Amino acid sequence: MVRIFGPLVGLFFAAALLWSFAVGAINMIREPEPMTAVKEYHLAPKEDVKFAFNGAFGRFDKQQLQRGFQIYKEVCSNCHSLKQVAFRNLTDLGYSEAQVKTIAKEWATKAKTFDPKTGDTGERPNTPADHFPPVYYAGSGSPPDLSLITKARHEGPNYVYSLLTGYTDQPASLIKKYPDGKVPDGLYYNPYFANLNIAMPAPLADGQVTYSDGTKATLDQEAQDVAAFLTWTAEPKMEKRKQTGWAVLGFLIAATALAYLSKRTIWADKH
């Protein structure tokens, strides 16, 4: 009896799942999801921008990473933190230890100190061992920490680049969809942002910085450089990971070939 009852219970639940799936599919066909303003105007990240680290053999361009760090230091660090990165990690970008010490010491936001005996707090200059100190933003909203932003967003580097270069005027057809036909106050239109309107004004423009290596600072160049730098902060070991991957792949190919030859030898037909 139990042997008969068990399969019947399984068939009942399987039938219930199939029925639920069929009902859901039919409802979606009969009543397609309405086209919202966000879905109508939202754009996927641009795919035409190419980075030196793309592909299985890609590597970071240290000159580009230094330019991206300059963008972060002079523009982005006013609002956004980089808490997961230590100053000493900047040696991976080609900076000397002396340069890193100077960067840490002269950083605008100082490290916090706390005396457990007196309960007093204070500040001290940063050292290479310190992480980039958090930014205390005085405005409304809470700007995200950028340490892992390219891993937290779909197509991270391309998303950052698209967002930074995507600011434009509100389409007239979209303005008509707002309540009372008014654009939301304090927001800026960007079709690459999730809900089209972002609280951050366009941070970059042509000539926003003066690159120390003489590169012309166009909006496109600045956006590519800071996107590359933020990819490095999120994946500082990317190059080593790729190198390890190729070594493992080579080992697997060699091991497969040896296994095949062993099989041919051990199980060869005896005549």
C-alpha positions as CSV (number, residue, x, y, z in Angstrom):
1,M,0.0,0.0,0.0
2,V,2.8,2.4,0.9
3,R,4.6,1.6,-2.3
4,I,1.5,2.7,-4.3
5,F,0.7,5.7,-2.1
6,G,4.2,7.2,-2.4
7,P,4.3,7.6,-6.2
8,L,0.8,9.0,-6.1
9,V,1.8,11.8,-3.8
10,G,4.8,12.6,-6.0
11,L,2.6,12.7,-9.1
12,F,0.1,15.0,-7.3
13,F,2.8,17.6,-6.4
14,A,4.3,17.4,-9.9
15,A,0.8,18.0,-11.4
16,A,0.3,21.0,-9.1
17,L,3.6,22.6,-10.2
18,L,2.8,22.1,-13.8
19,W,-0.7,23.5,-13.4
20,S,0.7,26.6,-11.6
21,F,3.3,27.1,-14.3
22,A,0.7,26.8,-17.1
23,V,-1.7,29.3,-15.4
24,G,1.1,31.8,-14.9
25,A,2.3,31.5,-18.5
26,I,-1.3,31.9,-19.8
27,N,-1.8,35.0,-17.7
28,M,1.4,36.6,-18.9
29,I,0.3,36.0,-22.5
30,R,-3.2,37.4,-22.0
31,E,-2.0,40.3,-19.8
32,P,1.5,41.3,-20.8
33,E,3.4,43.5,-18.3
34,P,2.6,47.1,-19.0
35,M,5.4,49.3,-20.5
36,T,6.5,51.7,-17.8
37,A,8.4,54.9,-18.4
38,V,11.5,53.4,-16.8
39,K,11.4,50.4,-19.2
40,E,10.7,52.6,-22.2
41,Y,13.6,55.0,-21.7
42,H,16.1,53.0,-19.7
43,L,19.2,52.0,-21.7
44,A,21.6,49.1,-21.3
45,P,25.3,50.0,-20.7
46,K,27.2,50.9,-23.8
47,E,29.1,48.0,-25.3
48,D,31.4,49.9,-27.8
49,V,33.9,51.1,-25.1
50,K,36.9,48.8,-24.9
51,F,39.2,48.4,-21.9
52,A,42.8,47.1,-21.8
53,F,41.8,44.5,-19.2
54,N,39.0,42.9,-21.3
55,G,39.4,39.4,-22.5
56,A,41.3,36.4,-21.3
57,F,44.6,38.0,-22.0
58,G,43.7,41.5,-20.8
59,R,45.9,43.4,-18.5
60,F,45.6,46.7,-16.5
61,D,47.1,49.8,-18.1
62,K,48.9,51.3,-15.1
63,Q,49.0,54.8,-16.7
64,Q,45.3,54.6,-17.1
65,L,44.8,53.4,-13.5
66,Q,46.9,56.4,-12.3
67,R,44.7,58.8,-14.3
68,G,41.6,57.1,-12.9
69,F,43.0,57.5,-9.4
70,Q,43.6,61.2,-10.1
71,I,39.9,61.5,-11.2
72,Y,38.8,59.8,-8.0
73,K,41.1,62.0,-5.8
74,E,40.2,65.3,-7.4
75,V,36.5,64.7,-8.1
76,C,34.9,61.6,-6.7
77,S,36.4,61.6,-3.2
78,N,34.4,64.7,-2.3
79,C,31.3,62.5,-1.9
80,H,32.2,58.8,-2.4
81,S,34.3,56.6,-0.1
82,L,36.7,53.9,-1.0
83,K,36.8,52.1,2.3
84,Q,38.0,48.6,1.1
85,V,41.2,49.9,-0.4
86,A,44.4,50.8,1.6
87,F,46.8,53.5,0.6
88,R,49.6,51.0,0.3
89,N,47.7,49.2,-2.4
90,L,48.5,52.1,-4.7
91,T,52.0,50.7,-5.2
92,D,50.2,48.2,-7.6
93,L,49.4,51.2,-9.8
94,G,53.1,52.0,-10.2
95,Y,53.5,54.6,-7.4
96,S,56.6,54.4,-5.3
97,E,56.5,53.9,-1.5
98,A,57.5,57.5,-1.0
99,Q,54.7,58.7,-3.3
100,V,52.2,56.6,-1.4
101,K,53.4,58.0,1.9
102,T,52.9,61.5,0.5
103,I,49.4,60.7,-0.9
104,A,48.3,59.2,2.4
105,K,49.7,62.1,4.5
106,E,48.2,64.8,2.3
107,W,44.8,63.1,1.9
108,A,42.0,65.6,2.7
109,T,40.1,63.3,5.1
110,K,42.2,62.3,8.1
111,A,42.2,59.1,10.1
112,K,40.2,59.1,13.3
113,T,41.8,58.4,16.7
114,F,40.2,57.3,20.0
115,D,41.7,57.4,23.4
116,P,40.0,54.6,25.5
117,K,41.3,56.1,28.7
118,T,39.8,59.6,28.3
119,G,37.1,58.8,25.6
120,D,38.5,61.7,23.5
121,T,38.4,61.4,19.7
122,G,40.8,63.2,17.3
123,E,42.5,63.0,13.9
124,R,45.9,62.1,12.6
125,P,47.5,62.0,9.2
126,N,46.9,58.8,7.2
127,T,49.7,56.3,6.8
128,P,50.1,53.8,3.9
129,A,48.7,51.1,6.2
130,D,45.4,52.9,6.6
131,H,42.4,52.4,4.3
132,F,40.9,55.3,2.5
133,P,38.9,57.1,5.2
134,P,35.1,57.3,4.9
135,V,33.6,60.4,3.5
136,Y,31.0,62.2,5.6
137,Y,28.6,63.6,3.0
138,A,26.9,66.8,4.2
139,G,24.1,66.8,1.5
140,S,21.0,64.8,1.2
141,G,21.1,61.1,0.3
142,S,24.0,58.7,0.9
143,P,26.5,58.3,-2.0
144,P,27.6,54.7,-2.3
145,D,31.1,53.5,-1.5
146,L,32.9,52.9,-4.8
147,S,35.3,50.1,-3.7
148,L,33.2,47.3,-5.3
149,I,30.9,49.3,-7.5
150,T,31.9,47.6,-10.7
151,K,31.2,44.2,-9.2
152,A,27.9,45.4,-7.7
153,R,26.5,46.6,-11.1
154,H,25.7,44.5,-14.2
155,E,28.5,45.1,-16.8
156,G,30.3,47.1,-14.1
157,P,33.0,49.0,-16.1
158,N,30.7,49.7,-19.0
159,Y,27.9,50.8,-16.6
160,V,30.2,53.3,-14.8
161,Y,31.4,54.7,-18.2
162,S,27.9,54.9,-19.6
163,L,26.5,56.6,-16.4
164,L,29.3,59.2,-16.4
165,T,28.8,60.0,-20.1
166,G,25.0,59.6,-20.2
167,Y,23.7,62.8,-18.7
168,T,21.4,64.6,-21.1
169,D,18.2,66.6,-21.2
170,Q,14.8,65.2,-20.3
171,P,13.0,63.9,-23.4
172,A,9.8,66.0,-24.0
173,S,7.8,62.8,-24.3
174,L,9.0,61.7,-20.8
175,I,8.2,65.0,-19.2
176,K,4.6,64.6,-20.2
177,K,4.4,61.3,-18.2
178,Y,5.4,63.0,-14.9
179,P,2.6,64.2,-12.5
180,D,1.5,67.7,-13.6
181,G,4.1,67.5,-16.4
182,K,6.9,68.6,-14.1
183,V,10.5,67.3,-13.9
184,P,11.4,66.0,-10.3
185,D,13.3,68.7,-8.4
186,G,16.9,68.1,-7.5
187,L,17.3,65.2,-9.9
188,Y,19.2,64.8,-13.2
189,Y,18.1,62.7,-16.1
190,N,20.4,59.8,-17.1
191,P,18.9,56.9,-19.1
192,Y,21.6,54.5,-17.8
193,F,20.5,55.0,-14.2
194,A,18.0,52.5,-12.8
195,N,15.0,54.9,-12.4
196,L,16.2,57.5,-15.0
197,N,16.7,60.3,-12.5
198,I,19.8,60.5,-10.3
199,A,20.6,62.9,-7.4
200,M,24.2,63.3,-8.5
201,P,24.8,66.0,-11.1
202,A,27.2,65.2,-13.9
203,P,30.6,65.0,-12.2
204,L,32.8,65.0,-15.2
205,A,33.2,67.3,-18.2
206,D,35.9,68.1,-20.8
207,G,38.9,69.5,-19.0
208,Q,37.6,68.5,-15.6
209,V,41.2,67.7,-14.5
210,T,44.7,68.3,-15.9
211,Y,46.4,64.9,-16.3
212,S,49.9,64.8,-15.0
213,D,51.0,62.6,-17.9
214,G,49.8,65.1,-20.5
215,T,46.8,63.1,-21.8
216,K,44.0,65.2,-23.1
217,A,41.2,65.2,-20.5
218,T,38.0,64.7,-22.6
219,L,34.8,63.5,-21.0
220,D,35.2,60.2,-22.8
221,Q,38.8,59.7,-21.6
222,E,38.0,60.7,-18.0
223,A,35.1,58.3,-17.8
224,Q,37.1,55.4,-19.2
225,D,40.0,56.1,-16.8
226,V,37.9,56.2,-13.7
227,A,35.9,53.1,-14.8
228,A,39.2,51.3,-15.2
229,F,40.4,52.4,-11.8
230,L,37.2,51.3,-10.1
231,T,37.5,47.9,-11.8
232,W,41.0,47.6,-10.2
233,T,39.7,48.5,-6.8
234,A,37.0,45.8,-7.1
235,E,39.4,43.2,-8.6
236,P,43.0,44.1,-7.8
237,K,44.1,40.5,-8.4
238,M,42.4,40.2,-11.8
239,E,45.7,39.7,-13.7
240,K,47.0,37.0,-11.4
241,R,43.6,35.3,-11.5
242,K,43.8,35.2,-15.3
243,Q,47.4,33.9,-15.2
244,T,46.4,31.2,-12.7
245,G,43.4,30.2,-14.9
246,W,45.7,29.7,-18.0
247,A,48.1,27.6,-15.9
248,V,45.2,25.4,-14.6
249,L,43.8,25.1,-18.1
250,G,47.2,23.9,-19.4
251,F,47.5,21.4,-16.5
252,L,44.0,20.0,-17.3
253,I,44.9,19.6,-21.0
254,A,48.1,17.8,-20.2
255,A,46.4,15.6,-17.6
256,T,43.7,14.7,-20.1
257,A,46.2,13.8,-22.8
258,L,48.2,11.6,-20.3
259,A,45.0,9.9,-19.2
260,Y,44.0,9.2,-22.8
261,L,47.4,7.8,-23.6
262,S,47.3,5.6,-20.4
263,K,43.9,4.3,-21.4
264,R,45.2,3.4,-24.9
265,T,48.1,1.6,-23.3
266,I,46.4,-0.3,-20.5
267,W,43.2,-1.3,-22.4
268,A,44.9,-1.8,-25.8
269,D,43.7,-5.0,-27.6
270,K,46.1,-7.9,-27.3
271,H,46.7,-9.8,-30.5
